[in-house]
Amino acid sequence: MLALTQGALGLASGSLVGFSLGLVGGGGSILAVPLLVYLVGVSDPHVAIGTSAIAVAANAAANLVNHARAGNVKWRCASVFALAGVAGAFLGSTLGKIVEGEKLLALFAIVMMVVGALMLKGRSGVGEPSVRLNRENLPKLLASGIVTGALSGFFGIGGGFLIVPALIAATGMPILYAVGSSLVAVTAFGLTTAANYALSGLVDWYLAALFISGGVLGGLLGARSAGSLAGRKGALNAVFAALIFAVAIYMLARNLGFT
């Protein structure tokens, strides 16, 4: 009965993450770890991170297909960034596994606040659509890829909120291409982190499958809702950012013993 209840909560949590991703287009994966820990009841934060990393990769891969079909992926720039970031993700996830679980959750809550703040910041669509990989942007892509990969691996998050501005800063590409190209890196980082955690037995495959299944359904519903709510994009981001702040504060309060 306990496993059945936990499974149902895992499916529901995945649906919520998928719905938020489809609705606001980013930041939703940051909720995966707290949902797994505080709602589903995963007792080990490391297992929650390892399990969520798989869901992050699956969601990113699904969205990547859509962006690739639309021609929104700068493959060469994205591939260099992702390859450099894989090394960073491996190092970051290795370090994350040795950090005490409660401390990791406290740091995670701080990162959530940063994500919430970035969601409130408007993004410019100005950029150079014809940007290509060259000698000037190659070092920038390698350096920013390693750093963002390390952060993504350490916390088991997609890291799109960091990857998108990093790609723009390194290449000058427009926001639409940066979002599409970022999904190559998010997929690669998620798979790297998940594999590293899986090697240590820190992945709940049953929950991961349910979380991903729920995410697919939630993502379809979120994307459909996004079309009718397109004019309220700013308001949706503000509401979702507020939710992220609330969850982060709750996590900090739990870690400090206030609840």
C-alpha positions, 0 to 999 in steps of 0.5 A: 500500500505504501509503495502504491501511494508513493507511486501515485504521488510520483506520477502526480509530481512528474505531471506537475513538473511536466505541466510547469515546463510546458506552461512557462517553458523553463524552471520546472525541473527545479521542483523535481527534487523537493517534490520527491523528498517532501511529497513523494517521501524519498528519504535520501536526498541523493536518491531524489537527485539521481532520480530527478536527473533522469526525468530532467534528461527525458523532458529535455530530450522530448522538447529538443525534438520539437525545437530541432524540427523547428530549426531552433538548434545551433548544433555545433555551438550546442555540441561543443557546449554540451561536451565540455559540460559533460565533464563538468557534470561528472565532476559536479555530480561526483562532488554532490554525492559526497556532500551530506544530504541535508546540506545539499538540500539547503544549498539547493534551496538557495539555488531555487531562489536564484532561479526564481529571481531569474524567472522574473527578469525579462529576456531580450529576443535580440541576437544574431540568427546566423551565428556559427561556431568560430575561434572567438566563441569556442573558448567561451563555449568551453569555459561556460559549458564546464561551469554550468555542467558542474552546477547542473551535476552537483544539484541534479538540475537541468540548468537551463536557467544558466545555460540559456544566458551562457549561450547568449553571452558566448555566441550572441545568438537570439533567445529562441536559438539559445533555448533550443540549443540549451536542450542539447546540454540539459539532456547531456548533463542529466544523463551524465548525472543520472549515470554517475548516481546510478553507479552508486545505486542512488536512482529509484528506477520505479519512481523515475519511470512514473515521474517521466510518464507523468511528465509527458502527460503534464507537458502536453497539458501545459503546452496546450494551456500555454497557447491560450495563456500566451498573453499572460506569460509575464503573470505566469512567470511571476506566479511560478517564481513565487511558488519556487520561492515558497518551496525554497523557504520551506526547504530552508526552514526544514533544514534549520529546524523551524518546522 
